Amino acid sequence: MKRKINKSRSGHQQPRKKKSSRRVFPQFVGKVQMTREGFIFVIIEGQEDDVFVKASKTRHALDGDIVRVAVTREKTNDKRREGEVVEIIERSGKQFVGIFHTIGAQAWVLMQNRSMPYDIEVDLAQAQAMGAEKGMKVSAVVTEWKRSALAPRGEIVDVLGQPGQNDTEMHAILAEFNLPYRFTQEVENAADAISDEIGPDQLKGRKDFRDTFTFTIDPADAKDFDDAISFKPLKNGNYEVGVHIADVSYYVTPGSLVDKEARDRGTSVYLVDRTVPMLPEKLCNKLCSLRPDEDKLVFSTVFEMTPKAEIKSRWIGRAVIRSNNRLDYDQAQAIIEAESVPESDFLANAVVTLNKLALIMKAEGRKKGAIDFNRPEMKVIVDEQGKPIDVYEKISKEANWLIEEFMLLANRTVAEWVATSGKMNGVAQKNAKTFVYRIHGEPNELKLEGLRTFAKGFGYKFEQDGPLGGRDAAFALSSLLDSAKGKPEAQALENLALRAMAKACYGTENIGHYGLAFKFYTHFTSPIRRYPDLMVHRLLAMYLDGVASQKQDYYEKECQYASAREIVAADAERTSTKYKLVEFMQDKVGQEFEGSVSGVTEWGMYVEIEPTKIEGMVALREIKSDFFEYDEAHYCLVGKRTKKVYRLGDKVRIKVSNANLDQRLLDYQLVES
């Protein structure tokens, strides 16, 4: 074989340089989000656009895995970013839920998970040792997937029970999100060993509010009361108002078995029919629950307030209280709505006065640019067996706002005290001590621009000129939502506004809370159910005692972990609600409902029916009258032949065509006139 040569300008012969046939593609590390069809999206932190990867180029990556992806095609106007997985950095260890099945000596977990398209081969002996029987619902983890193998291998980690039973299905949802549904006996024993004694030693250094009138307002079915309000009229015409929070940090010490478990969980999880608590029952329902007529250890913020809700002084510290009354929201609302209350009824007069103060604070928040989203919150009612029997809209009224406003006041007061080094002058100190803040950044300008374009189609406009950003955008948003209130398009506008907003999270850098219009904000008021609140209590206690600033790197990592746990819990809660809504609709297949378009995509439109707001999808391929295309710029679907347009908020009539409980999917069919 002759060697190829080139001639130089001087006539000398030179070997021809070999051209590289391989392009170098940019690589990123991200997290896998898998689909039923086997293709994946790699979510890269700090980048708005994910990377689409075909099923043939995933290298057997699975949902939740951390991978290195090479971007082989950048995003264009009509195509998304595309790439291929070059390395699986870390398997997620995620549990996948399915049905245990055997064929001879072979055993499989047949997947029902929307994010896992592959069945998992398991060892029959191991499965039987776990108590798995054919047809049972189980959870399994993938232990290996060789490049040459057609399917992954794994092992069963929990036997959940018979499919269709309520406990089985709720436990399956928790397993799907790697959430525990019980405490180990060791953790229970550790909690039971915590002393409930409140004597002179426990009260040392605490302010005594046991003689100050104190009460709680919670949902009627609440078992843990982690906040209470005290009220005392002062001789100068002002009021002393205390916000008292269960002192969980006194009972749960850093590094203890109970503390480690609480940190791992990160938060309590509220499924439709049950609460999966962050802390064992002895703590959340007994020791730390501010039950009436019991001495309780608390962390408090106490204010002297004028009748116009002006704050004259503040005090923060550990205390002891004794609650006099327990009200639920309906009872408190009845007091507020009463035409008059007897002068002799101190509780009723306290509720009425506190409500007036709360309404003033709420109005002040709106003036400063707080955004008030009024999206309906639907509640599913289940019977004793967990079967859904009703769906109704949960309405927030003054009693809810009363508690909310005073909790907000306590949260921002604690954050401001730390950020300003105790000066409470609204000016953050550069050398402020490390703290855990609840932060919320500015909304996405491109998405706000999309909202402005969409709103323009309905005759609305943002008052803000030029680029959308800063507090002006908040005022423009509030004005827009207020203008649309009560109109058909209101919900669509609110949905788009919500999508434009950044996600609130925990962090050590105080950037404020955009949605609430607070320069300083933290989570201080729910340490029974949120681990970040427990961290806040501990830091606050140290700083009140003059301890030096703690390590920021450590707390920043803890904030990131807590934010991730919050997202997981919220996803599990939404999934349990979705399951029960599909179950509620199973006997309604074939029935017709009025609804409104709540979302549009390239494959269909989502419709919320009235009055339950239950959302299902109308697949575009099922609309017979025309071929509809997705207009991304205007958030609508357009008929190719008829030019018929479906926009967010449009009223439509649908028929329920399918309620798939295994996949938690509702299919609607458009009833066209």
C-alpha positions as CSV (number, residue, x, y, z in Angstrom):
1,M,0.0,0.0,0.0
2,K,1.5,3.3,-1.1
3,R,1.8,6.1,1.5
4,K,-0.1,9.3,0.5
5,I,2.2,12.4,0.3
6,N,1.9,16.1,-0.2
7,K,4.4,18.4,-1.8
8,S,5.4,21.5,0.1
9,R,5.9,24.9,-1.6
10,S,9.6,24.2,-1.7
11,G,8.9,20.9,-3.5
12,H,9.8,18.7,-0.5
13,Q,7.5,15.7,-0.1
14,Q,5.6,15.6,3.2
15,P,3.2,13.0,4.7
16,R,-0.4,14.0,4.3
17,K,-2.0,14.9,7.7
18,K,-4.7,12.6,8.7
19,K,-8.0,14.4,9.1
20,S,-9.9,13.7,12.3
21,S,-13.3,12.2,11.5
22,R,-14.6,12.7,15.0
23,R,-16.2,15.9,16.3
24,V,-15.7,17.0,19.9
25,F,-19.0,17.5,21.5
26,P,-19.5,19.5,24.7
27,Q,-20.2,17.3,27.7
28,F,-22.2,18.0,30.9
29,V,-23.2,16.1,34.0
30,G,-26.9,15.9,34.8
31,K,-29.8,13.8,36.2
32,V,-31.9,11.4,34.1
33,Q,-35.6,11.8,33.7
34,M,-36.9,8.8,31.9
35,T,-40.1,8.2,29.9
36,R,-42.3,5.1,29.4
37,E,-41.0,4.9,25.8
38,G,-37.4,4.5,26.9
39,F,-35.9,7.8,25.8
40,I,-34.6,10.2,28.4
41,F,-34.1,13.8,29.2
42,V,-30.9,14.8,31.1
43,I,-31.6,17.8,33.4
44,I,-28.4,19.9,33.8
45,E,-28.3,22.1,36.9
46,G,-28.1,25.8,36.0
47,Q,-29.3,25.2,32.4
48,E,-32.9,25.9,31.3
49,D,-32.9,23.5,28.4
50,D,-32.5,19.7,29.1
51,V,-30.9,17.3,26.7
52,F,-33.0,14.7,24.8
53,V,-31.4,11.3,24.4
54,K,-32.9,8.5,22.2
55,A,-33.5,5.1,23.8
56,S,-30.6,3.6,21.7
57,K,-28.1,6.1,23.1
58,T,-28.8,6.0,26.9
59,R,-26.2,3.3,27.7
60,H,-28.8,1.7,30.0
61,A,-29.2,4.9,32.1
62,L,-32.3,4.8,34.3
63,D,-34.5,7.4,36.0
64,G,-32.7,9.4,38.6
65,D,-29.2,8.3,37.5
66,I,-26.4,10.9,37.3
67,V,-24.8,10.7,33.9
68,R,-22.3,12.5,31.6
69,V,-24.0,13.5,28.4
70,A,-22.5,14.7,25.2
71,V,-24.6,17.3,23.3
72,T,-24.5,16.3,19.7
73,R,-27.0,18.9,18.5
74,E,-27.8,22.3,19.9
75,K,-31.3,23.7,20.2
76,T,-32.8,25.3,17.1
77,N,-36.1,27.0,16.5
78,D,-37.8,23.8,15.6
79,K,-35.7,21.2,17.3
80,R,-34.6,20.6,20.9
81,R,-31.1,19.8,22.2
82,E,-30.1,16.2,21.6
83,G,-27.2,14.1,22.9
84,E,-26.0,10.7,24.0
85,V,-25.0,9.3,27.3
86,V,-21.2,8.7,27.5
87,E,-20.9,7.6,31.1
88,I,-23.2,6.6,34.0
89,I,-21.6,8.3,37.0
90,E,-23.9,7.2,39.7
91,R,-26.9,4.8,39.9
92,S,-29.8,6.4,41.8
93,G,-30.6,3.4,44.0
94,K,-34.2,4.3,43.2
95,Q,-37.0,1.9,44.0
96,F,-39.2,0.8,41.1
97,V,-42.6,-0.6,41.8
98,G,-44.2,-3.4,39.9
99,I,-45.9,-6.8,40.0
100,F,-43.9,-9.9,41.0
101,H,-44.1,-12.6,38.4
102,T,-42.5,-16.1,37.9
103,I,-42.0,-18.4,35.0
104,G,-40.5,-21.7,36.2
105,A,-37.3,-20.8,38.0
106,Q,-37.2,-17.3,36.6
107,A,-38.6,-14.3,38.5
108,W,-39.4,-10.8,37.3
109,V,-40.8,-7.5,38.5
110,L,-43.2,-6.4,35.8
111,M,-43.0,-2.6,35.7
112,Q,-46.0,-0.3,36.2
113,N,-43.9,2.8,36.7
114,R,-44.2,5.6,34.1
115,S,-40.5,6.4,34.5
116,M,-39.3,2.8,34.1
117,P,-40.0,1.0,30.7
118,Y,-38.0,-2.1,31.5
119,D,-39.0,-5.1,33.6
120,I,-36.4,-6.1,36.2
121,E,-35.1,-9.7,36.5
122,V,-34.7,-10.8,40.2
123,D,-33.4,-13.9,42.0
124,L,-36.4,-16.2,42.8
125,A,-34.9,-17.4,46.2
126,Q,-34.2,-13.8,47.3
127,A,-37.8,-12.8,46.4
128,Q,-39.4,-15.7,48.1
129,A,-37.3,-15.0,51.2
130,M,-38.7,-11.5,51.2
131,G,-42.2,-13.0,51.2
132,A,-43.1,-12.1,47.6
133,E,-45.8,-14.2,46.0
134,K,-46.9,-14.2,42.4
135,G,-49.2,-11.2,41.6
136,M,-48.1,-9.1,44.6
137,K,-47.0,-5.5,44.2
138,V,-43.3,-5.1,45.2
139,S,-40.5,-2.5,45.0
140,A,-37.2,-3.4,43.6
141,V,-33.8,-1.7,43.0
142,V,-31.5,-2.3,40.0
143,T,-28.2,-3.8,41.0
144,E,-26.6,-4.2,37.5
145,W,-27.3,-4.0,33.8
146,K,-24.6,-5.4,31.7
147,R,-24.1,-3.8,28.2
148,S,-24.9,-7.2,26.6
149,A,-28.0,-7.9,28.7
150,L,-31.5,-7.1,27.4
151,A,-32.9,-6.3,30.8
152,P,-31.6,-5.1,34.1
153,R,-31.1,-7.3,37.2
154,G,-32.1,-6.3,40.7
155,E,-33.4,-7.3,44.0
156,I,-36.7,-6.9,45.9
157,V,-36.5,-4.5,48.8
158,D,-40.1,-4.5,50.0
159,V,-43.3,-6.5,49.5
160,L,-46.1,-4.0,49.4
161,G,-49.2,-6.2,49.3
162,Q,-52.0,-7.0,46.9
163,P,-52.6,-4.6,44.1
164,G,-55.7,-2.3,44.5
165,Q,-55.7,-2.3,48.3
166,N,-55.4,1.2,49.6
167,D,-52.4,0.6,51.9
168,T,-50.6,-1.2,49.1
169,E,-51.1,1.7,46.7
170,M,-50.1,4.4,49.1
171,H,-47.0,2.5,50.2
172,A,-46.2,2.0,46.5
173,I,-46.3,5.7,46.0
174,L,-44.0,6.3,48.9
175,A,-41.6,3.5,47.6
176,E,-41.6,5.1,44.2
177,F,-40.2,8.3,45.7
178,N,-37.9,6.4,48.1
179,L,-39.9,7.7,51.1
180,P,-40.3,5.5,54.2
181,Y,-43.7,4.7,55.6
182,R,-42.6,3.6,59.0
183,F,-39.9,4.3,61.6
184,T,-37.5,1.5,62.6
185,Q,-37.9,0.1,66.1
186,E,-34.5,1.7,67.0
187,V,-35.8,5.2,66.2
188,E,-39.1,4.6,68.0
189,N,-37.2,3.4,71.1
190,A,-34.9,6.4,70.9
191,A,-37.9,8.8,70.8
192,D,-39.6,7.0,73.6
193,A,-36.5,7.4,75.8
194,I,-36.7,11.2,75.6
195,S,-37.8,12.7,78.9
196,D,-41.0,14.6,79.1
197,E,-40.1,16.3,82.4
198,I,-40.6,20.0,82.6
199,G,-39.1,21.2,85.9
200,P,-36.8,24.0,87.2
201,D,-33.8,22.7,85.2
202,Q,-35.8,22.7,81.9
203,L,-37.2,26.2,82.6
204,K,-33.8,27.8,83.3
205,G,-33.2,30.8,81.1
206,R,-36.7,30.7,79.6
207,K,-39.3,33.5,79.7
208,D,-42.5,32.4,81.4
209,F,-45.7,33.1,79.4
210,R,-47.9,30.6,81.2
211,D,-50.1,33.3,82.7
212,T,-50.5,35.0,79.3
213,F,-53.7,34.0,77.4
214,T,-52.6,31.6,74.6
215,F,-54.5,29.5,72.0
216,T,-54.0,27.5,68.8
217,I,-55.9,27.5,65.5
218,D,-55.4,24.5,63.3
219,P,-57.4,22.2,60.9
220,A,-60.1,20.2,62.6
221,D,-58.3,16.9,62.0
222,A,-54.8,18.2,63.1
223,K,-52.9,16.1,65.7
224,D,-49.7,18.1,66.0
225,F,-50.0,21.8,67.1
226,D,-46.6,23.3,66.5
227,D,-47.6,27.0,66.7
228,A,-49.7,29.0,69.2
229,I,-50.5,32.7,69.6
230,S,-50.6,34.7,72.9
231,F,-52.5,37.9,73.3
232,K,-52.5,40.6,76.0
233,P,-53.9,44.1,75.9
234,L,-51.5,46.7,77.3
235,K,-52.3,49.8,79.4
236,N,-51.0,52.1,76.6
237,G,-53.6,50.8,74.2
238,N,-51.2,48.5,72.3
239,Y,-51.2,44.7,72.3
240,E,-48.6,42.2,73.2
241,V,-48.8,39.4,70.6
242,G,-46.6,36.3,70.9
243,V,-46.0,33.7,68.2
244,H,-44.8,30.6,70.0
245,I,-43.3,27.6,68.2
246,A,-42.7,24.1,69.6
247,D,-39.0,23.9,70.8
248,V,-38.2,20.7,68.9
249,S,-34.5,21.5,69.1
250,Y,-34.6,21.1,72.9
251,Y,-35.7,17.4,72.5
252,V,-34.0,16.5,69.2
253,T,-30.2,16.9,69.7
254,P,-27.8,17.1,66.8
255,G,-26.4,13.7,65.7
256,S,-28.9,11.7,67.7
257,L,-30.7,8.7,66.1
258,V,-33.9,10.7,65.9
259,D,-32.1,13.7,64.5
260,K,-30.5,11.6,61.7
261,E,-33.8,10.1,60.8
262,A,-35.5,13.5,60.7
263,R,-32.7,14.9,58.5
264,D,-32.9,12.0,56.1
265,R,-36.7,12.5,55.7
266,G,-36.3,16.3,55.5
267,T,-40.0,16.9,55.9
268,S,-43.3,15.3,56.8
269,V,-45.3,14.0,53.8
270,Y,-49.0,14.6,53.4
271,L,-50.7,12.0,51.3
272,V,-54.4,12.1,50.6
273,D,-55.3,9.7,53.4
274,R,-52.4,9.9,55.8
275,T,-49.5,11.9,57.2
276,V,-46.0,10.3,57.1
277,P,-44.4,12.4,59.9
278,M,-40.8,13.6,60.0
279,L,-40.6,12.8,63.7
280,P,-42.0,9.8,65.7
281,E,-45.4,10.1,67.3
282,K,-44.1,10.7,70.8
283,L,-42.5,13.9,69.6
284,C,-44.9,15.3,67.0
285,N,-48.2,14.4,68.7
286,K,-47.2,14.6,72.4
287,L,-43.9,16.3,73.6
288,C,-43.8,19.0,71.0
289,S,-47.5,19.4,70.4
290,L,-48.9,22.6,72.0
291,R,-51.9,20.9,73.5
292,P,-54.2,22.9,75.8
293,D,-53.7,22.9,79.6
294,E,-50.1,21.5,79.3
295,D,-46.9,23.3,80.0
296,K,-44.9,23.3,76.8
297,L,-41.3,24.5,75.9
298,V,-41.3,26.9,72.9
299,F,-39.2,29.3,70.9
300,S,-41.0,32.6,70.7
301,T,-41.2,35.9,68.9
302,V,-43.1,38.5,70.9
303,F,-44.3,41.9,69.6
304,E,-45.7,45.1,71.0
305,M,-48.2,46.2,68.3
306,T,-50.4,49.2,67.9
307,P,-54.0,48.9,66.8
308,K,-52.7,49.8,63.3
309,A,-50.3,46.8,63.3
310,E,-47.2,49.0,63.8
311,I,-44.5,47.1,65.6
312,K,-43.0,49.1,68.6
313,S,-40.7,46.4,70.0
314,R,-39.7,42.7,69.5
315,W,-38.3,39.9,71.6
316,I,-36.9,36.6,70.4
317,G,-36.0,33.8,72.8
318,R,-36.9,30.5,74.4
319,A,-40.0,30.4,76.6
320,V,-42.6,28.2,78.3
321,I,-46.4,28.5,77.6
322,R,-49.6,26.9,78.6
323,S,-52.3,27.0,75.9
324,N,-55.7,27.9,77.2
325,N,-57.8,26.9,74.1
326,R,-57.7,25.0,70.9
327,L,-59.7,26.3,68.0
328,D,-60.1,24.8,64.5
329,Y,-60.3,27.1,61.5
330,D,-64.1,26.9,61.2
331,Q,-64.6,27.8,64.9
332,A,-62.2,30.8,64.5
333,Q,-64.0,31.9,61.3
334,A,-67.4,31.7,63.0
335,I,-66.1,34.1,65.6
336,I,-64.7,36.5,62.9
337,E,-68.0,36.5,61.0
338,A,-70.2,37.0,64.1
339,E,-72.0,40.3,64.1
340,S,-70.8,41.0,67.6
341,V,-69.0,39.2,70.5
342,P,-69.6,39.6,74.2
343,E,-67.1,41.8,76.0
344,S,-66.7,39.0,78.6
345,D,-65.5,36.5,75.9
346,F,-61.8,37.1,76.0
347,L,-61.0,34.4,73.4
348,A,-63.5,35.8,70.9
349,N,-62.2,39.4,71.4
350,A,-58.6,38.2,71.0
351,V,-59.5,36.5,67.7
352,V,-61.4,39.5,66.4
353,T,-58.5,41.9,67.3
354,L,-55.8,39.7,65.9
355,N,-57.8,39.3,62.7
356,K,-57.9,43.1,62.3
357,L,-54.1,43.3,62.7
358,A,-53.6,40.4,60.2
359,L,-55.8,42.1,57.6
360,I,-53.7,45.3,57.9
361,M,-50.5,43.3,57.6
362,K,-51.8,41.5,54.5
363,A,-52.8,44.7,52.9
364,E,-49.4,46.2,53.6
365,G,-47.8,43.2,52.0
366,R,-49.8,43.8,48.8
367,K,-48.7,47.4,48.8
368,K,-45.1,46.3,48.9
369,G,-45.6,44.0,45.9
370,A,-46.5,40.6,47.4
371,I,-48.1,38.4,44.8
372,D,-51.4,36.8,45.9
373,F,-52.1,33.6,43.9
374,N,-55.6,32.4,44.3
375,R,-55.4,29.0,42.5
376,P,-58.1,26.7,43.8
377,E,-56.9,24.1,46.2
378,M,-58.9,20.9,45.8
379,K,-59.3,18.4,48.7
380,V,-60.1,14.7,48.2
381,I,-62.4,13.2,50.9
382,V,-61.9,9.4,51.5
383,D,-63.8,7.0,53.6
384,E,-62.3,4.7,56.3
385,Q,-61.1,2.3,53.6
386,G,-59.4,5.1,51.7
387,K,-61.9,5.1,48.9
388,P,-62.5,8.7,47.5
389,I,-66.1,9.8,48.0
390,D,-65.9,13.5,47.3
391,V,-63.7,16.3,45.8
392,Y,-64.3,19.9,46.9
393,E,-62.5,23.2,46.8
394,K,-60.8,24.2,50.0
395,I,-61.5,27.9,50.6
396,S,-59.1,30.0,52.6
397,K,-60.7,32.7,54.7
398,E,-59.8,35.2,57.4
399,A,-59.0,32.6,60.0
400,N,-56.4,31.0,57.7
401,W,-55.0,34.4,56.9
402,L,-54.8,35.3,60.6
403,I,-52.4,32.4,61.3
404,E,-50.6,32.9,58.0
405,E,-49.8,36.6,58.6
406,F,-48.5,36.0,62.1
407,M,-46.4,33.1,61.0
408,L,-45.0,35.3,58.2
409,L,-44.2,38.0,60.7
410,A,-42.3,35.6,63.0
411,N,-40.4,34.1,60.0
412,R,-39.2,37.4,58.7
413,T,-38.4,38.8,62.1
414,V,-36.1,36.0,62.9
415,A,-34.4,36.3,59.5
416,E,-34.0,40.0,59.9
417,W,-32.5,39.7,63.4
418,V,-29.8,37.4,62.1
419,A,-29.2,39.2,58.7
420,T,-28.9,42.6,60.4
421,S,-26.8,41.3,63.4
422,G,-29.6,42.1,65.8
423,K,-30.1,45.7,64.7
424,M,-33.5,45.1,63.1
425,N,-33.0,48.2,60.9
426,G,-33.7,46.5,57.5
427,V,-30.0,46.8,56.5
428,A,-28.2,43.5,55.9
429,Q,-24.8,43.3,57.4
430,K,-21.9,42.1,55.2
431,N,-20.5,40.1,58.1
432,A,-23.8,38.6,59.2
433,K,-23.6,35.1,60.7
434,T,-24.4,32.0,58.6
435,F,-28.1,31.2,58.5
436,V,-30.7,29.2,56.7
437,Y,-33.0,31.4,54.7
438,R,-36.1,30.7,52.7
439,I,-35.3,32.4,49.4
440,H,-37.2,33.1,46.2
441,G,-35.6,34.7,43.2
442,E,-37.0,36.9,40.5
443,P,-39.2,35.4,37.8
444,N,-38.0,34.3,34.4
445,E,-38.1,37.3,32.0
446,L,-38.7,35.2,28.9
447,K,-41.7,33.4,30.5
448,L,-43.0,36.8,31.7
449,E,-42.7,38.1,28.2
450,G,-44.7,35.1,27.0
451,L,-47.3,35.8,29.7
452,R,-47.5,39.4,28.5
453,T,-48.1,38.3,24.9
454,F,-50.7,35.8,26.0
455,A,-52.5,38.4,28.2
456,K,-52.4,40.9,25.3
457,G,-54.6,38.5,23.3
458,F,-57.3,38.9,26.0
459,G,-57.0,42.7,26.0
460,Y,-54.8,42.9,29.1
461,K,-51.4,44.5,29.4
462,F,-48.6,44.8,31.9
463,E,-48.2,48.3,33.2
464,Q,-44.4,47.9,33.2
465,D,-42.7,49.1,30.1
466,G,-39.6,47.5,28.6
467,P,-37.9,44.4,30.1
468,L,-39.8,42.7,32.8
469,G,-38.0,42.4,36.1
470,G,-37.6,43.7,39.7
471,R,-40.4,44.7,42.0
472,D,-42.2,46.5,39.1
473,A,-42.9,43.1,37.6
474,A,-44.5,42.0,40.8
475,F,-46.9,45.0,40.8
476,A,-47.7,44.4,37.2
477,L,-48.4,40.7,37.9
478,S,-50.7,41.5,40.8
479,S,-52.5,44.1,38.8
480,L,-53.0,41.6,35.9
481,L,-54.3,38.9,38.2
482,D,-56.6,41.3,40.0
483,S,-58.0,42.5,36.6
484,A,-58.7,38.9,35.5
485,K,-60.3,37.8,38.8
486,G,-63.6,36.1,38.2
487,K,-63.2,35.9,34.4
488,P,-62.9,32.7,32.3
489,E,-59.2,33.4,31.5
490,A,-58.2,34.1,35.1
491,Q,-57.0,30.6,35.8
492,A,-55.0,30.4,32.6
493,L,-53.2,33.7,33.3
494,E,-52.5,32.5,36.9
495,N,-51.1,29.2,35.6
496,L,-48.7,31.0,33.2
497,A,-47.7,33.5,36.0
498,L,-46.9,30.5,38.3
499,R,-44.8,28.9,35.6
500,A,-42.8,32.1,35.2
501,M,-42.0,32.3,38.9
502,A,-38.7,30.9,40.3
503,K,-39.0,28.0,42.8
504,A,-38.6,28.9,46.4
505,C,-35.8,27.0,48.2
506,Y,-33.4,27.1,51.1
507,G,-30.0,28.8,51.0
508,T,-27.4,30.6,53.1
509,E,-27.2,33.6,50.8
510,N,-30.0,36.0,51.6
511,I,-31.5,37.2,48.4
512,G,-34.9,37.8,49.9
513,H,-38.3,36.4,49.0
514,Y,-39.6,37.8,45.8
515,G,-43.2,36.4,45.9
516,L,-43.8,37.6,49.5
517,A,-41.9,40.9,48.9
518,F,-39.7,40.3,52.0
519,K,-36.0,41.4,52.2
520,F,-35.5,38.8,54.9
521,Y,-37.3,35.5,55.3
522,T,-36.8,32.1,56.8
523,H,-38.8,29.1,57.9
524,F,-39.0,29.1,61.7
525,T,-42.6,28.1,62.5
526,S,-42.8,24.4,61.7
527,P,-39.9,22.4,63.2
528,I,-42.2,19.4,63.8
529,R,-42.6,18.9,60.1
530,R,-39.7,20.7,58.4
531,Y,-36.1,20.0,59.1
532,P,-34.8,23.4,57.9
533,D,-36.9,25.0,60.7
534,L,-35.1,22.8,63.2
535,M,-31.8,24.0,61.8
536,V,-33.0,27.6,62.1
537,H,-33.9,27.0,65.8
538,R,-30.5,25.6,66.5
539,L,-28.6,28.4,64.8
540,L,-30.8,31.0,66.4
541,A,-30.3,29.5,69.9
542,M,-26.5,29.6,69.3
543,Y,-26.5,33.2,68.1
544,L,-28.7,34.4,70.9
545,D,-26.1,32.9,73.2
546,G,-23.3,34.8,71.4
547,V,-21.8,31.8,69.6
548,A,-19.6,32.5,66.6
549,S,-20.9,32.1,63.0
550,Q,-21.2,28.6,61.8
551,K,-19.6,27.1,58.7
552,Q,-21.4,28.3,55.6
553,D,-20.3,25.5,53.3
554,Y,-21.8,22.9,55.6
555,Y,-25.2,24.7,55.9
556,E,-25.3,25.5,52.2
557,K,-25.1,21.7,51.4
558,E,-27.8,21.1,54.0
559,C,-30.0,23.7,52.4
560,Q,-29.6,22.0,49.0
561,Y,-30.4,18.7,50.5
562,A,-33.5,20.0,52.3
563,S,-34.7,21.7,49.1
564,A,-34.4,18.4,47.2
565,R,-36.3,16.5,49.9
566,E,-39.1,19.2,49.8
567,I,-39.5,18.6,46.0
568,V,-39.6,14.8,46.5
569,A,-42.3,15.1,49.2
570,A,-44.4,17.5,47.0
571,D,-44.2,15.1,44.1
572,A,-45.3,12.2,46.3
573,E,-48.2,14.3,47.6
574,R,-49.3,15.2,44.1
575,T,-49.0,11.6,43.0
576,S,-51.3,10.4,45.8
577,T,-53.8,13.0,44.9
578,K,-53.7,12.1,41.2
579,Y,-54.2,8.4,42.1
580,K,-57.3,9.2,44.2
581,L,-58.7,11.6,41.5
582,V,-58.4,8.9,38.9
583,E,-60.0,6.4,41.3
584,F,-62.8,8.9,41.9
585,M,-63.4,9.1,38.1
586,Q,-63.4,5.4,37.4
587,D,-67.2,5.1,37.7
588,K,-67.6,8.2,35.6
589,V,-66.2,6.8,32.3
590,G,-68.7,7.8,29.6
591,Q,-70.1,10.8,31.4
592,E,-69.8,14.3,30.0
593,F,-68.6,17.4,31.9
594,E,-68.0,21.1,31.2
595,G,-64.4,22.2,31.6
596,S,-61.7,24.6,30.6
597,V,-58.4,24.2,28.8
598,S,-55.7,24.2,31.5
599,G,-52.7,23.3,29.3
600,V,-51.6,22.7,25.7
601,T,-48.7,20.7,24.3
602,E,-47.7,19.2,21.0
603,W,-49.5,16.0,21.8
604,G,-52.7,17.2,23.3
605,M,-54.7,19.6,25.5
606,Y,-55.3,19.3,29.2
607,V,-58.8,20.0,30.5
608,E,-60.0,20.7,34.0
609,I,-63.6,19.8,34.5
610,E,-66.1,21.5,36.7
611,P,-66.7,21.6,39.6
612,T,-63.9,19.3,40.8
613,K,-61.1,20.8,38.7
614,I,-59.9,17.2,37.9
615,E,-57.5,17.4,35.0
616,G,-57.3,14.9,32.1
617,M,-55.8,14.9,28.6
618,V,-57.5,15.1,25.2
619,A,-55.0,13.6,22.8
620,L,-54.8,15.5,19.5
621,R,-55.0,12.3,17.5
622,E,-58.5,11.8,19.1
623,I,-59.9,15.1,17.7
624,K,-61.6,14.0,14.5
625,S,-62.8,17.4,13.1
626,D,-59.3,18.6,12.1
627,F,-55.5,18.2,12.4
628,F,-54.4,20.5,15.2
629,E,-50.9,21.9,15.5
630,Y,-49.2,23.4,18.6
631,D,-48.4,27.1,18.5
632,E,-45.8,27.3,21.2
633,A,-45.4,31.1,20.9
634,H,-49.1,31.8,21.7
635,Y,-49.8,28.8,23.9
636,C,-52.6,27.5,21.7
637,L,-53.6,24.7,19.3
638,V,-54.6,25.7,15.7
639,G,-56.7,23.6,13.3
640,K,-54.8,23.2,10.0
641,R,-58.0,23.2,7.9
642,T,-60.6,25.0,10.0
643,K,-58.2,27.4,11.7
644,K,-60.1,26.6,14.9
645,V,-58.1,27.8,17.9
646,Y,-58.0,26.3,21.5
647,R,-56.4,28.6,24.1
648,L,-55.7,28.3,27.8
649,G,-58.9,29.1,29.6
650,D,-61.3,28.2,26.7
651,K,-64.5,26.5,27.7
652,V,-65.0,23.0,26.3
653,R,-67.1,20.0,26.9
654,I,-65.5,16.6,27.3
655,K,-66.4,12.9,27.8
656,V,-64.4,10.7,30.2
657,S,-63.0,8.0,28.0
658,N,-60.5,6.2,30.2
659,A,-59.4,6.2,33.9
660,N,-56.2,4.2,34.1
661,L,-55.4,3.6,37.8
662,D,-52.1,1.8,37.2
663,Q,-50.7,4.7,35.2
664,R,-52.7,7.3,37.1
665,L,-53.9,8.7,33.8
666,L,-57.2,10.3,32.8
667,D,-58.2,10.4,29.1
668,Y,-60.9,12.8,28.0
669,Q,-62.6,13.0,24.6
670,L,-63.6,16.3,23.2
671,V,-67.3,16.7,22.6
672,E,-67.5,18.9,19.5
673,S,-70.6,20.8,18.5
